[in-house]
Amino acid sequence: MTPCIAPSPAGGKAQNQCISRLAFRHKHCGTITPPMGISHYIKDIGRGKQGARALSREQAADLFGQVLDGTVTDLEIGAFCLAMRIKGETPEEMAGFLDANRARLNLLPASDQPLVVLPSYNGARKLQVLTPLLGLLLAREGLPVLVHGTATESSRVFASDVLEALGIRPMTAIEKIADGTLAHAPTGLLSPGLKRLLDVRRVVGLRNPAHSLVKLMNPSAGTALVVGSYTHPEYAVSMAATFELIGANALLLRGTEGEVVADARRSPQMQGFIAGRPMLLQEGVKGTLPEVPALPRGIDAASTADYTRSVLAGTSPLPASIAQQVEHILHLASLL
């Protein structure tokens, strides 16, 4: 990602290319609209953690929409990402980002039953990524399940790798997900602009609001239940507030290394949301469980896929925390 910030020696060609990106054709009506840009927003959010001013939901939606549309410069995108990384997002700002994102998503057609949405963006670092196991357990109960994600780092094993090892290929077109089926949608299929923003991490080395947004978004045109996870306690508070604000149907827990599947070694707190109304589904238990099922030593895709098959076949025991998570998701889905 190379910022266009200075004219080239040959008459300012690079600068002109950069400026030309500030006019775009609206995809619905075809009119040419010159957006205001986002520099005035960066001025507000870029004053440091103590001096920054929070944006309204409408302002956040306008800013994020321009970023997703690619109508701002790479330099502005970098400034936005770094400013928000330092300041942090308020629930109102995240709601605005979600508004802008949903308006641009390639939404999946409504399924017959509530679609269970499993975002998977963290992958395996020390523990197996068991998000595919969670999804397949839910599909076996008759629910339609969507796993969406993209590789955000090059050194981890991702759910997409395990799904490939299980013979589940990624979707190449937007289509309805049948009941009892697990489908995997790459982020770029749902939103190319969002995928581009996630890839900024590979350049600047830091997370940006897109990494939080993907754990909250509902890419379905119909009724859905989003399973969200957090890694740090402060994110539990902000994610819960956002789910309430947007009226989401969701399950929120501290997952496994940022993945939405419950840690097989623990019994985390799980909180549900129906139309934004929170409900405590189970209290968390501190520390490691006294009895932990044997897990494979390898975290590679092949070993994880073998373990997944073994649990589904009943050869290996299902970890209690994942069994509890399945029951809570089934309960929430029954309320929709």
Order of alpha helices (4+ residues) and beta strands (2+ residues): alpha-beta-beta-alpha-alpha-alpha-alpha-alpha-beta-alpha-beta-alpha-beta-alpha-alpha-alpha-alpha-beta-alpha-beta-beta-beta-beta-alpha-alpha
